[in-house]
């Protein structure tokens, strides 16, 4: 942690005003050393100076471990953007992904953040077409995105990769079905979907100037 704080101070000394905390799983920071992302944020909040701090790549379950400290950062007016990697809001699909989480609690906290700072850019990423996913389960995820009020959504079609556990699950969906679901998501959420990635078909961008900040 001292290395991070030193680098943060060095950036402030050089006149930097905008910082980003990011990693493969930023929300899991510190679990191997008896700390949390929240304790790191407490140290940063104790630093004087004019700066903003964006947080990215936080899984919902890890977010819940540090939601109070993230709220404090939001209340300070120093957090312009927060990226939560939702992937799905359906309990069954999350179980298959090995990402179980109390999504109702996550939704409540994110709605509180948005109420504190209406200018906060809440971002998320979603996987459409995970093996055996039902359309009503996809709708549950779409409703979650609406109710939270995400301003930017990165929607990716499920990609079957050889050797990974999900490639052995029953109910694998066809590429055509996955493509249909990505288009369906865009039709439901409109300009909040900034990019849709479909396996074998590349990326399709849906960017509205209102949300291109």
Secondary structure, 3 states (H helix, E strand, C coil): CHHHHHHHHHHHHCCCCEEEECCCCHHHCCCCCCCCHHHHHHHHHCCCCCCEEEEEEEEHHHHHHCHHHHHHHHHCCCCCEEEEEEECCCHHHHHHCCCCCCHHHHHHHHHHHHHHCCCCEEEEEEEECCCCCCHHHHHHHHHHHHHHCCCEEEEEECCCCCCCHHHHCCCCCCHHHHHHHHHHHHHHHHHHEEEEEECCCEEEECCCHHHCC
